[in-house]
């Protein structure tokens, strides 16, 4: 796996095949062998698919992935609301570099877990650069998220995958206990959004910290499957047209 620095952020890149989308994965840098485990999960799940994975790391999890400032939901660290800076880095620095090196016409997906999952979903409301989004165990309990999504629409035609652990809403923390209702409501909102080609909400067994890489890999599998099904239909239509039928 290739390691590189792009504007003071560390990225890890690996490619399966030579085609397919560029999948960006926002993550925290201090998790041991998390990247290697994620790649293993992908190879177990979608090793027959072409894609490039770029894991990008942020130093300030609560700051760099929060879309706006909000009080701490647990502990003493407030959310600093630097998500816009992270999005600007993605669109102005990382994505242009990846497209120059690996193909200008490749679709861009964004996936994330927990607060990074919230960030991924938020970007779909802020920019039209992503063709697919995965928000796994996304922090949809985040302050004012319900108000935000009621006044915004997805900006680009896209596939959106959301998931949640079955035990995540069963917590004594009243703020985080919102996540079940918020996530179910999010699915309804996405189903009614004209820009969303297809969406799904999957519930996984366990709590928030169970099998994050496996859950992300399931998301990637769903996104690639739906992308390929549309491509196959397009090929059939084109073939019929070319044969004059």
C-alpha positions in Angstrom: 0.0 0.0 0.0 1.4 3.4 -1.0 1.8 6.1 1.6 1.9 9.7 0.7 1.5 13.2 2.2 -0.9 15.6 0.6 -1.1 19.1 2.2 -0.1 17.8 5.7 -2.5 14.8 5.7 -1.4 11.2 5.4 -3.0 9.0 2.8 -2.7 5.3 2.0 -3.6 4.1 -1.5 -4.1 0.6 -2.9 -5.8 -0.5 -6.1 -7.7 -3.6 -7.1 -7.7 -3.9 -10.8 -7.2 -0.9 -13.0 -10.6 0.6 -13.3 -13.7 1.4 -11.2 -14.3 4.2 -8.7 -12.0 6.0 -6.4 -13.2 5.3 -2.9 -12.2 7.8 -0.2 -12.3 6.6 3.4 -11.9 9.2 6.2 -10.4 7.8 9.3 -8.5 8.4 12.5 -4.7 7.8 12.4 -4.1 6.0 15.6 -5.8 2.6 15.2 -2.9 0.1 14.7 -3.5 -2.2 11.8 -6.9 -0.7 10.8 -6.0 0.0 7.2 -4.6 -3.5 6.6 -7.7 -5.0 8.2 -9.9 -2.9 6.0 -8.1 -4.1 2.9 -8.4 -7.7 4.0 -12.1 -7.3 4.5 -12.5 -5.7 1.1 -10.6 -8.6 -0.5 -12.9 -11.0 1.2 -16.0 -9.1 0.0 -15.3 -7.4 -3.3 -12.0 -8.8 -4.6 -13.7 -9.4 -8.1 -14.4 -5.7 -8.4 -12.2 -2.9 -9.8 -11.7 0.1 -7.4 -9.0 2.3 -5.8 -9.1 2.8 -2.1 -7.6 6.0 -0.6 -7.7 6.1 3.2 -7.0 9.7 4.4 -6.3 10.5 8.0 -7.2 13.5 10.1 -5.5 14.5 13.3 -8.5 16.1 15.1 -11.4 13.6 14.8 -14.0 15.8 16.6 -12.8 18.9 14.8 -12.1 17.8 11.2 -15.2 15.7 10.7 -17.8 17.8 12.5 -19.8 20.0 10.0 -20.4 22.8 12.5 -19.6 23.6 16.1 -21.6 21.7 18.8 -21.2 20.9 22.5 -19.6 17.6 23.6 -21.9 14.6 23.6 -19.6 12.7 25.9 -16.4 13.7 27.6 -15.2 17.3 27.6 -14.2 17.9 24.0 -16.6 20.0 22.0 -17.0 19.7 18.3 -15.0 22.4 16.5 -16.9 22.4 13.2 -13.9 22.2 10.8 -15.7 19.8 8.4 -15.8 22.5 5.7 -12.0 22.7 5.7 -11.7 18.9 5.3 -14.2 19.0 2.4 -12.2 21.8 0.8 -9.0 19.8 1.1 -10.8 16.8 -0.5 -12.1 18.8 -3.4 -9.1 21.2 -4.0 -6.1 18.9 -3.1 -6.7 15.2 -2.7 -9.2 14.5 -5.5 -7.4 16.5 -8.2 -4.2 14.7 -7.3 -5.8 11.3 -7.5 -7.5 12.0 -10.8 -4.3 13.2 -12.3 -2.5 10.0 -11.2 -5.2 7.4 -11.6 -7.7 8.6 -14.1 -9.7 11.8 -14.6 -13.0 10.1 -15.5 -13.3 7.8 -12.5 -16.2 8.3 -10.1 -15.5 9.4 -6.6 -17.1 7.7 -3.6 -16.8 8.8 0.1 -17.3 6.3 3.0 -16.9 6.8 6.7 -17.7 5.4 10.1 -19.2 7.1 13.1 -18.5 10.9 13.0 -16.7 10.3 9.6 -19.9 8.7 8.5 -21.9 11.8 9.4 -19.3 13.9 7.5 -19.6 11.7 4.4 -23.4 12.1 4.4 -23.1 15.9 5.0 -20.8 16.3 2.0 -23.5 14.9 -0.3 -25.7 17.9 0.8 -22.8 20.4 0.2 -21.1 19.3 -3.0 -21.9 17.5 -6.3 -18.6 15.7 -6.6 -19.5 12.3 -5.0 -21.4 9.6 -6.9 -21.9 7.4 -3.9 -21.8 7.7 -0.1 -21.6 5.3 2.8 -22.4 6.4 6.3 -21.9 3.4 8.6 -23.0 3.9 12.2 -23.0 7.6 11.4 -23.3 10.1 14.2 -26.7 11.3 13.2 -27.5 12.1 16.8 -25.3 15.2 16.1 -26.7 18.5 17.4 -29.2 20.1 14.8 -28.6 17.4 12.2 -32.4 16.8 12.0 -32.9 20.5 11.3 -30.2 20.5 8.7 -31.5 17.7 6.6 -35.0 19.1 6.7 -33.8 22.2 4.8 -31.2 20.6 2.4 -31.3 18.3 -0.6 -28.6 15.9 -2.0 -26.7 17.8 -4.8 -25.6 15.0 -7.1 -27.3 11.8 -8.4 -25.9 9.2 -6.1 -26.3 5.9 -4.3 -26.4 6.2 -0.5 -25.8 3.4 2.0 -26.5 3.9 5.7 -26.2 1.4 8.5 -26.5 1.1 12.3 -25.6 -1.4 15.0 -28.7 -2.8 16.6 -27.6 -1.9 20.1 -26.4 1.7 19.3 -29.6 3.4 20.3 -29.8 1.4 23.5 -27.7 3.8 25.6 -28.2 5.9 28.7 -26.6 8.9 26.9 -29.7 10.8 25.9 -28.0 12.6 23.1 -26.6 9.5 21.5 -29.8 7.6 22.0 -31.4 9.7 19.3 -29.4 7.8 16.7 -32.0 5.1 16.0 -34.9 7.5 15.3 -32.6 9.9 13.4 -31.2 7.1 11.2 -34.7 5.7 10.3 -35.8 9.2 9.5 -32.8 9.8 7.4 -33.6 6.8 5.3 -37.1 8.1 4.7 -35.7 11.5 3.7 -33.3 9.9 1.2 -36.0 7.8 -0.3 -37.9 10.9 -1.1 -34.9 12.9 -2.5 -35.0 13.0 -6.3 -31.2 13.0 -6.5 -30.9 9.7 -4.7 -30.8 6.8 -7.2 -31.1 4.2 -4.5 -30.6 4.0 -0.8 -30.7 1.4 1.9 -30.6 1.2 5.7 -29.0 -2.0 7.1 -29.0 -2.9 10.8 -25.9 -4.9 12.0 -25.7 -7.0 15.2 -23.8 -5.4 18.0 -23.0 -2.0 19.3 -21.1 1.0 17.8 -17.6 -0.4 18.1 -18.3 -3.9 16.6 -16.6 -4.8 13.3 -16.3 -1.4 11.8 -14.2 -2.5 8.8 -16.5 -5.4 8.0 -19.5 -3.0 8.1 -17.7 -0.6 5.8 -16.8 -3.4 3.4 -20.5 -4.4 3.3 -21.3 -0.8 2.3 -18.7 -0.9 -0.5 -20.1 -4.2 -1.8 -23.6 -2.7 -2.0 -22.4 0.5 -3.7 -20.4 -1.4 -6.3 -23.2 -3.9 -6.9 -25.6 -1.1 -7.7 -23.1 0.7 -9.8 -22.5 -2.4 -11.9 -26.1 -3.2 -12.3 -26.8 0.2 -13.8 -23.7 -0.2 -16.0 -24.9 -3.6 -17.2 -28.4 -2.2 -18.0 -26.7 0.7 -20.0 -24.7 -1.9 -21.9 -27.8 -3.9 -22.8 -29.6 -0.7 -24.0 -26.6 0.4 -26.1 -26.2 -3.1 -27.6 -29.9 -3.2 -28.6 -29.5 0.3 -30.1 -26.4 -0.6 -32.0 -28.0 -3.7 -33.5 -31.0 -1.6 -34.6 -33.5 -3.6 -32.5 
